[in-house]
Structures are given as structure tokens and as C-alpha cells.
Amino acid sequence: MRDDSAVAKRGWQTHWHKHPGVRSGDQLTLGERAADRMRNIMGSWPFVFCFFAVMIAWALVNTFLLDRVLHHKAFDPYPYILLNLFLSMLAGVQAAALLIAAKRSDTIASEIAIHTEKNTDDLKDLLKENTGLTLQVKKNTDLLEEVHRQVAGLSFEGGRPAAGEDAPPPPS
């Protein structure tokens, strides 16, 4: 039984690997596993908070500690040209990471859709088979009722004594 509170907290996106129609683990290529890890790390709040912490630390170290305390010895003084270069490189890598993650998400959605289509086709076939069996049962039930009516008609007409008569002796 699955834990519905965990699904509610994290959403279905974190549980896609448990879907029977989606490849996971050793079935994935190295690139697919890397794309999943990259998407899970770069698309998380801890990554965002760490990113902001590094930016703030960079500014504080360069502006206050190195520039003002150690008197003009900052390795990247304001306007932080080196930081801007690193951010530009990070933006390029993140653009590629977003495309890779989107491609991987499309693959997952496609695998789920194919699995769902196969299950739907199987269910349609089972429904047709069930309908056929139900019709056979109905036909056989109707025949059985007809046999019961005929047997009941025979026993009421020929086998029952009339009112006031004794029952005939059993055949020997």
C-alpha cells in the first residue's frame, strides 16, 4: 500500500519511477540517469537557496571583507565582472540542462501514454469478452428457464392426482 501523504507532499512527479510503464534503474542509459539527477537537483529549493547564498557570500567577501577590511585586495571588485562571467556560463549550462530535462520528461510521458494505451486496449478486449460471456449466460439461463417451465408443465398435468383421488401406485 502506498503512502498517500507522501504523494500529497511531494506530488506525483517524484514517484514516476514507480510506474510500471516507465523504465527506471538499470534500464536507463547513463545520460538518462544524469538528466534525472540534474533535474532533481537543479529544480529544487535547496539548490535555489544555495545559489543565493553563494551570490550573497561572493558579494560580502568581495565588497566588505576583501575591499574594505583588507583595503582594495578584492579578487572581483564591484561590479563583480568575474561573477557575471560565471553566471553567464551557468545560464548556458542551465539552458542545456532544461532542454535535457524537458526531453527526459517527454520520454517519461510517452512511456506512460503507451502503457496507458496498452492497458486501455486490454480492458476493451476484456470488456468485449465479458459481454460475450454474459450473453451466453443469458441465453443458457433463458433455455434453462424454458426447460423448467416444460418440466413443471409435465409434472402438473400428468403426474399429479386430481382432487379427491388417491395417488397412483409407483411403477414396479
C-alpha positions in Angstrom: 0.0 0.0 0.0 1.4 3.4 -0.9 1.7 6.3 1.4 -0.8 8.9 0.1 0.6 11.6 2.4 4.0 11.4 0.8 2.3 11.7 -2.7 0.4 14.7 -1.5 3.5 16.4 0.0 5.8 15.8 -3.0 3.4 15.4 -5.8 3.2 12.6 -8.4 6.3 13.9 -10.2 8.7 12.4 -7.6 7.0 8.9 -8.0 7.0 8.5 -11.7 9.8 5.9 -11.4 7.4 3.5 -9.6 5.0 3.5 -12.6 5.1 0.0 -14.3 5.2 1.6 -17.8 8.3 3.7 -17.1 11.8 2.4 -17.4 14.0 3.0 -14.3 17.2 1.9 -12.6 19.4 -0.2 -14.8 17.1 0.1 -17.7 18.1 3.7 -18.2 21.1 4.9 -20.1 23.9 6.9 -18.3 22.6 10.1 -19.9 19.0 9.5 -18.8 20.1 8.8 -15.2 22.3 12.0 -15.3 19.4 14.0 -16.7 17.1 12.8 -13.9 19.7 13.7 -11.2 20.3 17.1 -12.8 16.6 17.8 -13.0 16.1 16.7 -9.4 19.0 18.8 -8.1 18.7 22.0 -10.2 14.9 22.1 -9.9 14.9 22.1 -6.1 14.5 24.7 -3.4 17.8 23.7 -1.7 19.6 24.5 -5.0 18.0 27.9 -5.2 18.8 28.8 -1.6 22.4 27.6 -2.0 22.7 29.6 -5.2 21.5 32.8 -3.4 23.8 32.0 -0.5 26.8 31.8 -2.8 25.8 35.0 -4.6 25.5 36.9 -1.2 28.7 35.4 0.1 30.5 36.4 -3.1 29.3 40.0 -2.7 30.0 40.2 1.0 33.5 38.7 0.7 34.5 40.9 -2.2 32.8 44.1 -1.0 33.2 44.2 2.7 35.9 41.7 3.7 38.5 42.0 1.0 37.8 45.5 -0.3 37.1 47.4 2.9 38.8 45.4 5.6 41.9 44.3 3.7 42.0 47.6 1.7 41.5 47.0 -2.1 42.5 43.4 -2.3 39.2 42.0 -3.6 39.7 39.4 -6.3 36.4 40.5 -8.0 35.6 44.1 -7.0 32.2 45.7 -7.7 30.6 45.4 -10.3 31.6 41.7 -10.0 32.7 41.1 -13.6 34.1 37.6 -12.7 30.8 36.7 -11.0 28.9 37.9 -14.1 31.1 35.7 -16.3 30.4 32.7 -14.0 26.6 33.5 -14.1 26.7 33.6 -17.9 28.4 30.3 -18.1 25.9 28.8 -15.5 23.0 30.2 -17.6 24.3 28.4 -20.7 24.7 25.1 -18.8 21.2 25.5 -17.2 19.6 26.2 -20.6 21.1 22.9 -21.9 20.0 21.2 -18.6 16.5 22.5 -19.1 16.3 21.1 -22.6 17.7 17.7 -21.5 15.2 17.6 -18.6 12.3 18.5 -20.9 13.4 15.8 -23.3 13.5 13.3 -20.5 10.1 14.4 -19.2 8.7 13.9 -22.7 10.2 10.4 -22.8 8.6 9.6 -19.4 5.2 11.0 -20.5 5.4 9.0 -23.8 6.2 5.7 -21.9 3.3 6.3 -19.5 1.0 7.1 -22.5 2.0 3.9 -24.3 1.4 1.9 -21.2 -2.0 3.5 -20.7 -3.0 2.8 -24.3 -2.0 -0.8 -24.0 -3.9 -1.2 -20.7 -6.9 0.5 -22.3 -6.8 -1.8 -25.3 -6.5 -4.8 -22.9 -9.5 -3.5 -20.9 -11.6 -3.1 -24.1 -10.8 -6.7 -25.2 -11.7 -8.0 -21.7 -15.0 -6.0 -21.8 -15.9 -7.5 -25.2 -15.1 -11.0 -23.9 -17.1 -10.3 -20.7 -20.0 -9.1 -22.8 -19.9 -12.2 -25.0 -19.8 -14.4 -21.9 -22.7 -12.5 -20.3 -24.8 -13.0 -23.5 -24.0 -16.8 -23.4 -25.0 -17.0 -19.7 -28.3 -15.1 -20.5 -29.0 -17.4 -23.4 -28.3 -20.5 -21.3 -30.4 -19.1 -18.4 -33.3 -18.5 -20.8 -33.0 -22.1 -22.1 -32.9 -23.4 -18.5 -36.0 -21.4 -17.6 -37.8 -22.9 -20.7 -36.8 -26.4 -19.6 -38.0 -25.7 -16.1 -41.4 -24.5 -17.5 -41.8 -27.6 -19.6 -40.8 -29.9 -16.8 -43.2 -28.1 -14.4 -46.0 -28.3 -17.0 -45.5 -32.1 -17.4 -45.5 -32.8 -13.7 -48.5 -30.6 -13.0 -50.6 -32.2 -15.8 -49.7 -35.8 -15.8 -48.1 -36.7 -12.5 -50.4 -35.0 -10.0 -53.6 -36.7 -8.8 -56.9 -34.8 -9.2 -58.7 -33.5 -6.2 -60.2 -36.3 -4.1 -58.3 -39.1 -5.8 -55.6 -41.3 -4.3 -52.2 -41.2 -5.7 -51.4 -44.0 -8.2 -49.1 -46.7 -7.0 -45.5 -46.3 -8.0 -44.5 -48.4 -11.1 -42.9 -51.7 -10.2 
